[in-house]
């Protein structure tokens, strides 16, 4: 009983939406003024001492959001809007990020209330450098099957925003 009340409280207590954010599949901006963004185009949302970069996967399959703050530079990754069966629904889901031949192992945690997967303390210099210079990022499950893939359009500018804000 406490969990639904807490969820409702958190939903009502969160700040109003930012001026620019994802409004729907391929739409970035405000409800009144948006533009269509191709999958794999990395968008940057700067808010004070935090930054969020995000893109949609091929064919709008899955959205990755990376965010960090000055106080938590290792950041958080959130994978949402993924409806395939390539990921499990457990507290510990091993995945591999393959960026132009480089491989990075990470663990995602499923959040059933939000229907998304998250990883904390994910961002490091090697991962971000590969991200900034790469052309394609593939997300693979523990069996090596592709979950989704992202072009890395604008990833250098997104990496620079993380550097300026979070120091990584």
VOPAGU-2260 file (C-alpha; in pm, 1 decimal, decimal comma):
REM VOPAGU-2260
SITE   aa  ch    i         X         Y         Z
SITE  UNK   A    0       0,0       0,0       0,0
SITE  UNK   A    1     285,5     236,7      79,5
SITE  UNK   A    2     456,0     183,6    -256,9
SITE  UNK   A    3     167,2     322,2    -473,5
SITE  UNK   A    4     137,2     623,1    -242,8
SITE  UNK   A    5     513,3     684,5    -259,1
SITE  UNK   A    6     512,3     649,8    -638,5
SITE  UNK   A    7     226,5     899,8    -666,6
SITE  UNK   A    8     406,7    1141,1    -432,2
SITE  UNK   A    9     729,6    1121,2    -633,7
SITE  UNK   A   10     541,2    1175,3    -960,1
SITE  UNK   A   11     376,0    1486,5    -822,6
SITE  UNK   A   12     691,2    1615,9    -650,5
SITE  UNK   A   13     913,4    1610,8    -958,0
SITE  UNK   A   14     981,6    1943,7   -1125,4
SITE  UNK   A   15     797,3    2052,1   -1434,5
SITE  UNK   A   16     935,5    1919,7   -1764,2
SITE  UNK   A   17    1242,7    2090,6   -1902,3
SITE  UNK   A   18    1212,3    2330,2   -2193,5
SITE  UNK   A   19    1354,8    2074,9   -2434,6
SITE  UNK   A   20    1308,8    1701,6   -2402,5
SITE  UNK   A   21    1175,5    1395,8   -2583,2
SITE  UNK   A   22     804,2    1438,3   -2650,1
SITE  UNK   A   23     745,3    1114,1   -2836,0
SITE  UNK   A   24     904,5     889,7   -3092,5
SITE  UNK   A   25    1156,1    1104,1   -3278,7
SITE  UNK   A   26    1026,9    1433,1   -3133,5
SITE  UNK   A   27    1255,6    1668,1   -2933,5
SITE  UNK   A   28    1149,0    2003,6   -2789,8
SITE  UNK   A   29     850,1    2134,2   -2603,3
SITE  UNK   A   30     492,1    2022,8   -2654,1
SITE  UNK   A   31     419,4    2339,1   -2853,9
SITE  UNK   A   32     746,7    2354,7   -3047,8
SITE  UNK   A   33     934,4    2038,8   -3139,3
SITE  UNK   A   34    1144,7    1902,0   -3419,7
SITE  UNK   A   35    1188,4    1552,6   -3553,1
SITE  UNK   A   36    1523,5    1394,6   -3472,6
SITE  UNK   A   37    1665,7    1095,6   -3657,3
SITE  UNK   A   38    1754,8     786,5   -3452,7
SITE  UNK   A   39    2116,3     795,3   -3339,1
SITE  UNK   A   40    2131,2    1174,7   -3310,3
SITE  UNK   A   41    2255,2    1260,3   -2962,0
SITE  UNK   A   42    2071,8    1550,6   -2798,8
SITE  UNK   A   43    2208,6    1747,1   -2501,7
SITE  UNK   A   44    2000,4    1892,8   -2219,9
SITE  UNK   A   45    2200,5    2112,8   -1982,0
SITE  UNK   A   46    2036,9    2210,9   -1651,1
SITE  UNK   A   47    2258,3    2392,9   -1401,0
SITE  UNK   A   48    2517,0    2151,4   -1264,8
SITE  UNK   A   49    2374,5    1847,7   -1446,6
SITE  UNK   A   50    2371,4    1733,3   -1806,9
SITE  UNK   A   51    2173,2    1467,2   -1987,7
SITE  UNK   A   52    2251,5    1327,8   -2331,4
SITE  UNK   A   53    2008,0    1102,0   -2508,2
SITE  UNK   A   54    1932,1     931,1   -2838,4
SITE  UNK   A   55    1692,7     678,9   -2983,0
SITE  UNK   A   56    1812,7     351,4   -3128,2
SITE  UNK   A   57    1776,2     223,4   -3482,9
SITE  UNK   A   58    1411,2     227,4   -3589,1
SITE  UNK   A   59    1335,6     408,9   -3259,3
SITE  UNK   A   60    1408,9      85,2   -3067,8
SITE  UNK   A   61    1513,1     185,4   -2719,1
SITE  UNK   A   62    1623,6     522,8   -2589,4
SITE  UNK   A   63    1948,3     568,1   -2398,3
SITE  UNK   A   64    1989,7     856,4   -2158,0
SITE  UNK   A   65    2323,4     929,3   -1994,3
SITE  UNK   A   66    2325,4    1182,9   -1715,1
SITE  UNK   A   67    2575,9    1313,1   -1465,6
SITE  UNK   A   68    2619,2    1597,7   -1220,8
SITE  UNK   A   69    2923,0    1772,8   -1079,4
SITE  UNK   A   70    2866,0    1580,9    -754,5
SITE  UNK   A   71    2818,3    1242,6    -928,2
SITE  UNK   A   72    3042,2    1244,0   -1237,7
SITE  UNK   A   73    3026,2     865,7   -1295,5
SITE  UNK   A   74    2662,0     920,9   -1380,1
SITE  UNK   A   75    2375,4     698,5   -1469,8
SITE  UNK   A   76    2253,9     527,9   -1784,0
SITE  UNK   A   77    1886,0     465,5   -1844,9
SITE  UNK   A   78    1755,8     243,0   -2125,1
SITE  UNK   A   79    1385,4     299,5   -2185,0
SITE  UNK   A   80    1127,5     234,5   -2457,6
SITE  UNK   A   81    1276,5    -105,1   -2530,4
SITE  UNK   A   82    1004,6    -364,6   -2587,4
SITE  UNK   A   83    1206,2    -654,3   -2723,3
SITE  UNK   A   84    1294,1    -977,9   -2549,7
SITE  UNK   A   85    1674,4    -941,6   -2557,8
SITE  UNK   A   86    1697,1    -821,2   -2197,8
SITE  UNK   A   87    1589,9   -1000,3   -1884,0
SITE  UNK   A   88    1382,4    -853,5   -1606,6
SITE  UNK   A   89    1625,4    -914,4   -1322,0
SITE  UNK   A   90    1818,6    -701,0   -1076,6
SITE  UNK   A   91    2145,2    -782,9   -1252,4
SITE  UNK   A   92    2150,6    -802,1   -1631,4
SITE  UNK   A   93    2502,1    -817,5   -1785,8
SITE  UNK   A   94    2533,8    -627,8   -2114,2
SITE  UNK   A   95    2811,0    -528,0   -2348,5
SITE  UNK   A   96    2846,6    -194,6   -2523,3
SITE  UNK   A   97    3034,9    -245,0   -2851,0
SITE  UNK   A   98    3165,8      78,8   -3002,3
SITE  UNK   A   99    3354,3      35,4   -3329,5
SITE  UNK   A  100    3536,0    -278,0   -3215,1
SITE  UNK   A  101    3587,9    -174,4   -2852,5
SITE  UNK   A  102    3387,4    -355,5   -2588,1
SITE  UNK   A  103    3268,5    -241,0   -2245,2
SITE  UNK   A  104    3097,0    -473,5   -1999,1
SITE  UNK   A  105    2834,1    -324,2   -1770,2
SITE  UNK   A  106    2541,3    -442,6   -1559,2
SITE  UNK   A  107    2187,8    -309,1   -1595,6
SITE  UNK   A  108    1920,1    -328,0   -1328,2
SITE  UNK   A  109    1556,3    -359,6   -1433,2
SITE  UNK   A  110    1300,3    -126,1   -1272,7
SITE  UNK   A  111     955,9    -278,9   -1329,5
SITE  UNK   A  112     759,8      27,6   -1215,6
SITE  UNK   A  113     924,1     239,4   -1487,0
SITE  UNK   A  114     976,9     -42,1   -1742,0
SITE  UNK   A  115    1339,1      59,2   -1790,2
SITE  UNK   A  116    1691,2     -57,3   -1714,2
SITE  UNK   A  117    1950,9     152,7   -1532,7
SITE  UNK   A  118    2320,7     138,9   -1451,8
SITE  UNK   A  119    2497,8     368,7   -1208,1
SITE  UNK   A  120    2865,4     463,8   -1194,2
SITE  UNK   A  121    2887,2     378,3   -1561,9
SITE  UNK   A  122    3074,6     665,2   -1722,0
SITE  UNK   A  123    3451,1     657,9   -1739,5
SITE  UNK   A  124    3706,0     819,8   -1968,6
SITE  UNK   A  125    3768,7     511,3   -2187,2
SITE  UNK   A  126    3396,3     452,2   -2249,9
SITE  UNK   A  127    3329,4     819,9   -2321,7
SITE  UNK   A  128    3630,7     857,5   -2551,5
SITE  UNK   A  129    3517,6     557,7   -2758,3
SITE  UNK   A  130    3166,5     704,7   -2762,1
SITE  UNK   A  131    3290,0    1046,4   -2880,1
SITE  UNK   A  132    3508,4     910,9   -3161,7
SITE  UNK   A  133    3294,6     616,0   -3267,0
SITE  UNK   A  134    3039,6     586,2   -3543,3
SITE  UNK   A  135    2813,5     313,5   -3401,5
SITE  UNK   A  136    2723,1     176,2   -3060,1
SITE  UNK   A  137    2564,7    -166,0   -3024,9
SITE  UNK   A  138    2408,5    -293,2   -2705,5
SITE  UNK   A  139    2445,4    -671,0   -2670,0
SITE  UNK   A  140    2302,9    -906,3   -2407,9
SITE  UNK   A  141    2498,8   -1173,4   -2217,2
SITE  UNK   A  142    2445,7   -1422,0   -2504,3
SITE  UNK   A  143    2598,6   -1174,3   -2751,2
SITE  UNK   A  144    2263,6   -1101,0   -2919,8
SITE  UNK   A  145    2203,2    -745,1   -3033,6
SITE  UNK   A  146    1946,0    -561,1   -2823,2
SITE  UNK   A  147    1959,1    -239,0   -3022,9
SITE  UNK   A  148    2211,1     -12,8   -3193,4
SITE  UNK   A  149    2274,8     360,7   -3212,6
SITE  UNK   A  150    2449,9     578,7   -3462,6
SITE  UNK   A  151    2677,0     824,4   -3287,9
SITE  UNK   A  152    2575,3    1146,1   -3464,8
SITE  UNK   A  153    2670,6    1439,1   -3243,0
SITE  UNK   A  154    2836,8    1215,3   -2984,1
SITE  UNK   A  155    3151,1    1433,9   -2978,5
SITE  UNK   A  156    2948,8    1741,2   -2877,9
SITE  UNK   A  157    2754,9    1532,2   -2625,1
SITE  UNK   A  158    3084,4    1405,7   -2478,7
SITE  UNK   A  159    3211,0    1765,8   -2455,8
SITE  UNK   A  160    2899,8    1865,1   -2258,4
SITE  UNK   A  161    2968,6    1581,8   -2011,0
SITE  UNK   A  162    3329,6    1698,1   -1983,4
SITE  UNK   A  163    3234,7    2059,9   -1913,6
SITE  UNK   A  164    2972,3    1976,4   -1655,1
SITE  UNK   A  165    3102,2    1664,5   -1482,9
SITE  UNK   A  166    3474,6    1678,7   -1547,7
SITE  UNK   A  167    3500,4    1335,7   -1708,9
